[in-house]
Amino acid sequence: MPDDSLPPLGATVTAGGVSFAVWAPDVARLDLVLGDRTLPFDPVQDGAPDGLHRLFVPGIGAGQAYALNAGEHRLVDPYALALDRPYGPSDVPRAIVTTPEPVPHRAPRFRPGGTIYELAVRPFTMLHPDVPEADRGTLRALAHPAVIAHLRRLGIDAVELMPVVAWIDERHLAPLGLTNGWGYNPVTFFPMDPRLGTLDDLRASVAALHDAGIDVILDLVFNHTGESDIYGRTLSFRGLANHGYYRHAADGSLINDTGCGNTVACDHPMMRRMILDTLRHFVAHAGVDGFRFDLAPILGRTMAGFSAQADLLREIASDPLLADRILIAEPWDIGPGGYQLGRFAPPFLEWSDRYRDDVRLFWRGDPGRIGALATRLAGSSDIFGGGGGTGASDGSRTVNFLAAHDGFTLADLVAHEHRHNLANGEQGRDGHGENYSWNNGVEGPTDDPAILAARRRDVKALLSTLYGSRGTIMLTAGDEFGRSQRGNNNAYCQDNAITWVDWAARDTELEAHVVSLSQLRRRYPELSDPAFLAEGDAQWLTQAGEPMAVTDWEDPTRETLQLHLFRLVMLINRAPETTRFTPPSGAWEGDPAVPPRSVAFLTLKEPAA
C-alpha cells in the first residue's frame, strides 16, 4: 500500500490555523502565497526520504485562498479541494482551504445487469426548459424534479457523470474560438470545475438522485493531465515532482500512452496514494457510488506493461471504503499492449467496444454476423468467461453500449456514413474514421419522410437489441429521443448547440419505445441477468422455429434469429420485408410477424388470476 503514515497532504484546518503539506521532491524552495503575503515552507531536510514541504500558518481557516510558488512557476496544490475560478488560457486559479462535510456511508444499490445513463452535466441541462436558467449547465440541475422524473421514467439505475473535476482547454482550442465541453483534461484530481458548481452541489444532487433510487458514478481521468507535453504549461504536478507524477522513458522524454501528451505514473507510491485519496474523498464527502476510469489500462501500467494485478488496481478493489463501489474500466489506451478488453480482474466491469461494433455491423447489413450477434446478446462469454488470466467467472462483466460520448450519437449512426468534424478546426482529420455506420440512402439531414422513417426504425432496432442483451447496458443521454451532433463524432470542443441536448426537439415516439423496453427488461430480469447461460437455459432458433444448425450459423446471408429465453422469445429480423416467425410451443403474447429491420418480443401468457 502507499505510505499512509505520512501526514495529510494539502491544507488541513486545525486548532488555531491551517497546516499545509506538499510533496515536492524536485523543489529546493517552495513558497505559500496568501494574497499579498509569501511564506516559505520549511525546507526538506537533507536526506529526508519523504520529500514533504510543511508549513503551519496561524490565524487562517476554511475559505482562505492560496497558491504555491516554485521558482518561476505559480502552481495549484495537487491536493486542492476547491478552486476560486476555472482554469483559463493564461491565469492559474487559487486553491481554497476547505473542510468538506462527511456523508453517511451507503452501499450502492446498483448491481451488474442494471442500466447506466451516461451524461455530461453542462450539455445535458443547458437547454432544459424546466430547469431554472441560473441552474442550467450545473450540477444543481441534476437535482431538479423534471430531470429526475425523466431518469425514473427511463428506468435508470445509475447515472454516469462525465468529468466534473476542474479541467483546462487544450492549448490549440483558444485560437479556434473553441472550448472543451467534456472535461477529459484535468490538471489536478479533487476540485469541482467552478463552471459546474461546488462539492456541496454534487453532494446535494447525489442525495436527490439517491432518494429517487438512482446511483451516481463519476467518470474520472487518472491517465493524463492538462499539463500536456513539453510545450504545455506547468500548472501543478510538473513543477513539484515531474518524474514522480509522470512516466518518462529512459532518455528522459515523456511517455505518451494516452495521446494527450503525458502519462500519469500510476505505479508510483505517491500517485497511488493520491488516486486512492481522491476516490475516498468523493465517497466520504459526496456519497458517490462508483467510478468509471478513462483509459483504465494506465492504472495498471508499470514499465513492464499492463497487469490486472497491479498494485493500484488491487488497492482500489480492496480498500475498506471503496471495495463495495461500482468500478468500471474503459479497457484500452494507445500504449504498447493497450487493448485489454476482458483482462481486468473482478469486480471491475468493462466497456465493451466488441459489443458496440458487432451489433452495429449486424444492423448495418454486413454478411456473416449472426453468430457474433448471438454471443453479444448472451453476455460475451468469449471475452468475460475467464480469459486473460483474471480467473473464472460465472457472470459477465460487460458494459454493453451502442453509442457513447466519444463517437456518433445513435441517431447520427444511421444518418451519416462519414464523420463531419470540420467545426472542430482540424480539417476533419480528428475522430474515428471507421464507425460502422450507414445513412439510409442520404448523407446527413433530409426531409424525406421515407428515409426519416427508415432511420427511426433502425434506431429502434438497435435500442431493442441493447435492451435485450444480458449484462449491464449503457444508454447515452439523448439517444432515447434522437439527439444529433450533426455528424460530429468528436464533439469534445463544441460547448454549444452541437452538443447541448435539445429537449424541445425530442422524438417522443422513440422515447416511448425506450420506456417500453425498460419496462420489459425490469419485468423479465432474464434479459439483464449477467450470469452466463448454462446448458438448456436458452434455445437459438431459425424463423421456422427449428434449432439453429451449424450450417445456419455459418450462412452469411442469414438475417433472422430467435432466442427463446425462459419466459420470453426475442425475434430479430434484419430482412427488408416482414418475416413471420414460428415460436416454440407455448402460449405466447405478441405478434410473431416482425416488420422489416425490427426486433420484437413475445412473452409467456400469464394464467388468469
N, C-alpha and C positions, 0 to 999 in steps of 0.2 A: 504494500500500500504506500501511497505518497506519505511524506513525513508530516503527520498531523500534530507532532509535538511542537512545531513552530507556532509562534503566536498568530492570532488572526491577522490576515493581511487586509490592506485598505485602511479605512477610517473607522475606528471603534470609539463610540461615545462612552466615557467613563465618568466617575465622580470627579467633578472639577474641570473637565476638559475633554479633549479628543486625543487618542493615541493613534498615530499613523505608522504603518509598516509597509515597506515597498521592497520587493525582491528586485534588485538591480545590480547583479554581479559585474556588469560591464562598466559601471559608472563609479568614478572616483569621488565625485561630489554631487550630491542631489539636494535640491532646494525645494521647499514648500512655499507656494505663492498664495497668500491670503490677501486679496485686494492689492493694496499698495505696500504690503509687508512681504518680505522674502526671508524665510528662516531656513538655515541649513539643517539637514538631517544629521544625526550622529553618524560619523564616518564608520564604514565597515572596518572592524578590527583586522589587523594583519593576520592572515592565516585563518580567519573565521570561515567555516565551511558553508554557512547558510546564505551569504550574500545579501542579508537583510539590512536595509537602512531604516532606522527607527527615530521617531520624534514624538514627544508629548507636548501639546500646546494647551495651556490652561485658559479658562475663561471663554471657550467657544463650545458650541454644541451642534445639535441637528439643525440643518438649514444653512450651515456655513459653506460657502463656495470656495473651491481650492483648485490649484493646478500644480503640476510638477515642472521643475526646470532641471534639465540635464544638459550641461554645456549650452549649445546654441538652440536646443530644442525645447519648446513648450509642449508638455505631454499630458495625456489623460491617465490617471491612475488605472492600472489594469483591473483593480477591484472596485472601481467606482460603481455605486449602485444607482445613481441618478445623475443626469446632466442638466445644465441650465438652458441649453438650446441644442438644436440639431447640428450635425457636422455640416460645415459649409465648404465652398471651394478653396478658401484660404485661411479661415479662422479655426481655432481649436476651442471647443466648449470647455467649460469648467465643470468639475465634478461637484456634487452636492453631498455633504455629510448627511447620512440617512440612517434612521433606526426603524427598519420595517417591522410591522406588527406580525407576529406569528398567527397562523390559522390552524384550527383543529385538524388533526390528521384524519383523512378519509380515504378508504380504499376505493379504487376505481370500480365503477360498475361495468365498464366495457369488457367484453370477452371476445377472443378470436371468433370470427364469423359475423361480427357486427358491421354496421355501416358507418363509414367515416366520410365527413364532408370537408373538403379542402377549400379554404378561403383565405384571401388577403384582405385584411381589415379595411384598408382605405378603399380599394376598388369596389369591395362588396357593398359598402354603405354610403358612398359618396352621393349616389343618386336616389337613395331610398326615400320615397315621398313621405313616409310616416315618421321617420326619424327627425327630430329637431335639427335645424340647419347647423347649429353650433356643435352638435354631436356627430354629424356625418363625417365619415373618414376616420373615426377614432374608436378606441376600444370601448368607450361608453355606449356606442351604438349597438354592440353585441348584446347588451342587457335590455334593449328596447323590446317591449312585448310583441310588436309586429315581427321583429326579426326572429325571436324565439318561437312565435307561433308558426312561422314558415318552416323552421327546422323541425318542429314537432310534427307538423303535417307530413313532412317527408319521411318521418320515422328515423331521424338521425340519432345514432348512438354516441358519436363523438365528433366534435369539430376539430380540425387540424389547422391551426393558425400559421400561415406563412410568417416569416420572421417579423417579430415585433421589437427586437433589440435594435438599439441605435445603429444606423448604417451611414455610409458615406457614398456619394455618387462616384462611379468610375470616372477617371480624370478626362476621358475623351467625350463625356456627355455634355458638359457645360458649353463648349464651343458650338455644339449642335443644337443648343436650346432644349436639351432633354434632361430628364431626371429619373433616377431609379425609383420605381414604384413598388418593387417586390421585396427589397430589403436583404438580398443574399450577399451583402458586403459589409459585415460588421467590422468595427475597429476593436472594441472590447466586447465582452460577453454578457455582462449583467444588466446595464441600464436600458429602460424602455426608450424607444425613439420618441422624443418630445412631441413630434407631429401626431403620434398616435395616442398619447396620453401618458399616464403615470402607472407605477406599480399598484397604487390604490385602485385605479381604473381597471386594471387587469384583474385584481382580486375581486372587485365587485361584479365584474362580468362573469368570472368563473363561478362565483356564488349563485348568480342568477341562472346560469346555464345548469348548474348542479340541481337547483330547485326544480328545473324542468326535466330532469333525468338525462341530461346531456353532459358527457365528459369533455375535457379540454386537453388537447395535445399541442405542444409547441414545436414548431419546426425550427431547429437550431443549427447554426453553422459553426462547427468547430474544425473546419478543414483548412480555411484560409482567413485572412483579414484584409481590410481595405487599405492596409499599408502597401499592398501590391508588390511589384518587382523593384529592382534597384532604382527605378525612376519615380517610384511612389513616395508619398510624403511620410516622414517619420512622425507618428502621432502618439504611440504608446509603447507596444512591445519592443519594437526595433530599437528604440532609444534607451532601453533598460537592460535587455538580455537577448540580443539578436540571435545568438547561437543556441540559447536555451529554449526560446519560444518557437523558432522556425527551423525547419530541416534544411541542411546545407550539404552539398556534395563535397567530395574530397578536395576539390580545388577552391572551396570557399564560396561557390556560387549558390544562389537559392535554388532548391529543388522545386519544380512546379508540377506536382501531380494533380493539380486542381484546374489548371487552365486559367487561373486568376492571378498568377504572378508569384505566389508563395505557397508554402505548405506548413501547416501547424505541426509542431513536433509533439504529437500526442503520446509518444513513449517517454518523454522527459518527465521526471517526477513532479516538477513544479507545474508543468502544464496539465498533467493528470490531476493534480490537486485542484487546479483552477477549474477544470471542467466539472469535476465532482462537486465542488463548491457551488458552481453555477446551477447545476441540476438540483442540488439540495435547496438552494435559495428559492427557486421557483416552486418547489413542492412546499417548503416550510412557510413561505411568505405570500404565496398566491394560490395555493391549493391545486396546482396543475396536476393532471392525471397521467401525463405521459409525454414522450418526446419522439419526434421524427428527426433522424440525423442525416443531414445533407452530405452527399459524397462520403458515406459512412466507412468505406474501407480505410480512409485516412486515420480513423480512430484506432484501427488495428494494425497500422503500419509500423515496422521498425526498418532499420537499414537492410534487413534481410528480406523484407517483403511483408505481405499481409498474413496475419494469423487470427483465426477466430478465437483463439485463447490468449490474445494479447492482454497485457496487464489491465489496461483501461477498460476494455470490454468486460472482463471478468469482474473488475471492481464496480462497474455500474450495476451489473446484474446481481451482485451480492451485497451491495450497500444496504444497511438496515432501512434507510429512508427511501431508497429507490427500487428495491427488489420487487415490489408489487406494482410498479408503474408500467404503463403501456410503452414498449420500446419498439421502434420501427426504424429499419435501416434502408436508406437508398443504397443498394449494394454495388455501386460502381463508382470509380473515379477514372482519370485518364492516365494514371501512372502504370508502371510495369505490373502486369498481373492484376489490373484494376477491376476486372469484371468478376464479381464474387457472388452472383445470384445463387442462393441455396446453400451458401457456405458459412453464413453466420450461425452461431450456436443459439439454441433456445435460451431465453424466451423471446429473442428478437424476431419480430415479424419483418417481412421484406417486401418492398415494392417489386412487382413482377412485370418487367417490360416484355418478357416472353408471353405472358397472358395478353398484354396490350397488342403486341404485334400479331400473334396467331389469330386472335379474334378479328382484328382489322383485316388481315389477309383473307380470312374466310369470307367475310361480308363484302370485301372488295370484288370477290369473284375469282380469286386465284385457284387453280385446279389443285386437287390432291390435298386439301386442308381439313378433311373431315376428322381424321384421327387426331390431329393436333387440337382441334376444337374440343373433342370429347375429353382429352386429357386435361385441358384447362378447366372445363366445366366441372370435372371431378376433383379439383384441388391440386393438380400438378404434382402428383406423387413422384414423377420422374425427376423433379427438381428438389422437392422438400421431403422425400421419403427416406432420408438418412444418408444421402450422399455428401460429398465434400468434407468428410472427416468430422462431421458435427454430431454423429451418433444417430441411432434410430429414433424415429418419431412416429407416433400414432396419429398425428394430426398435422394439417398443412399450416405453414407459417406464411402463406402467400397473402399479399395485399393485391387483390385484383383491381385493375383500373383500365379504362379505355382512353382517358384524356386527363391531363394534369396541368398545372400552371405552365409547365415547360412543353411547348408544342401547340398543335391546333386545339381549339375548343372542339367539342363533339359536333356542333353544327358546322364548323368550318371543315371538319374532317370529310364531310360528304359533299362539300361545295367547292373545294379547292384541291386540285391535283398538285399544285405547286405553292410554295410559300410566297408571301407578298410582304417583304420586310423593308421596303425602301424607306419607310418612315423612320427606321432605326439609324439611318445615316451611314450604313456600311455597304452601300451599293447592292443590297440584297444577298450578301455573302454569309450573313450570320444565320444562326438557327439550323435545325436539321434539314438536310436536303431530301431525305427519303422518309416520308411519313406514312406510307402505305394507305394513302388517301385517294379519293376519287371525287368527281364533280357532277355526276349525273347528267352529263352532256353539255353543260355550260360552265365555264370557269368563273366563279365568283357570283356576285349579286345578279338576280334575274327577277322579272315579274311573271315569268311563265308559270301558270298555275300547275301544270303537269309536273314540271321539274321541282317546284316547291313541294308538291305532294310526295314526289319520289324521295326527296331529301328527308322530309319528316318521317316517312315510312322507314328509311334506313336508320335514322337516329333511334326510332322506337325499337327496331330490331336489335341494335347494339345495346340499348339500355335493358331490354328484356334478357339478352344474353348475360349481361353483367349481373343482374339481379337473380338469375337462375344459376349462378356459379357458386360452388361450395368454397368456403373460406371467407375471410374478410374482404369487403369490397369498399372502394373509394369513389365518390362522386365529387367532381369539382364544381364549385359554386357557379350557378347559372346554366350549367349543362342540362339541368332538369327543365329549362324553359327556352332553350335555343340561343343562348348567348353567343355572340360572334365577336371576333377580334379582327374582322375584315381580312382574314387570311394571314395575319401576322402570327408566326409561330415562335417568336422570341421577344415578346412584348414587355420585357422587364423594364425598359426605359420609356414606356408610354404611360406616364401618370396623367391620363386624360381619358377622353371618351372611348378610346380604343379598348381600354381595359376596364373602365368603370361599368359595372353591371347595370344594364338598362332595365330597370324594373317596370317601366311603362310599356315596354315592347315585349313583355312576356308572352310566350306561346302557351296559352292556358290549356290547350288540348294536350300538348306534350307534357306539361306539368301534371295534369290529371293522370296521365299514363304512368308517370313515375310514382305518384301516390298509390295507385292501384298495385304496382309492382312491389312497393314497400309493404303494403298490407298483406299481399300474398306471401312474401318472404317471412314476415312475422308469424303468419298463421301456420306456415309449413316450415318449421325450422330445419327439416331435412335438406332444404335448399341451401342453407347457410352453414350447416354443420361442418367444421373443419376436419373432422375425422375422415381418414381415408376409407374408401369404400371396401368392404370385405366381400368375399365370395357370396353371391346371392343378394346383395344389397340393391343392385341395380340391373336393369336389362337395357341393352342398347339394341334398338330395333330399326328395321327399314320402315319406309312409309306403309308397306303392306303388313306390318306387324310381325315380320319374321326376324329371328335373331340375326344380327349382323355377322356375316361370314367374312373370312379373310379377304375374299375377292371383293366384298362390299367395301371394306376399309381401304383396300388398295385401288379402288375405282376412282380415277382422277376426275371423272365427270359427276360424281355423286354430289347432290345438292340438298339432300334431305336426311334427317336423322330424328329419331325419337328416343327419349330417355325416360324409362319407367323407374321412378324412384319412390318406393314406399307408397305414399298416398296420392301421388300425382304423376302426370306424364307431361314432359316438355317436348313440344313439337316444333322442329326447326325446318323452315322451308326457304331456301335461297333461290329457288327456281323463279323464273319470270311469270309463272302462272299459278293460279290457285291449285293446291295439292290436297287431296283428301287422304288422310291417314286412317289406317286401321289400328286402333289402340289395342292393348292387351285386354283380355276378358275382364269384365268388371262393370259396375255401374258408374259411369263417368259423367261429370257435368262439364259442359263446354262444347265448342264446335270443332270437330276433327277436320273440317275443311279450312285449311290455313291459307290466307291470301298470299300473293306473291311477296317474296323477300320479307317474311314476317316470322315471329315466334308466337306460339300460343301455348297455353297451359290447360290441361284437363285435371280436374280434381275429383277424388273419390266421393261419390254422393253419400252424404251422411244419413244414417237412418232417422226416420221421423221421431220426434221427441214423444 
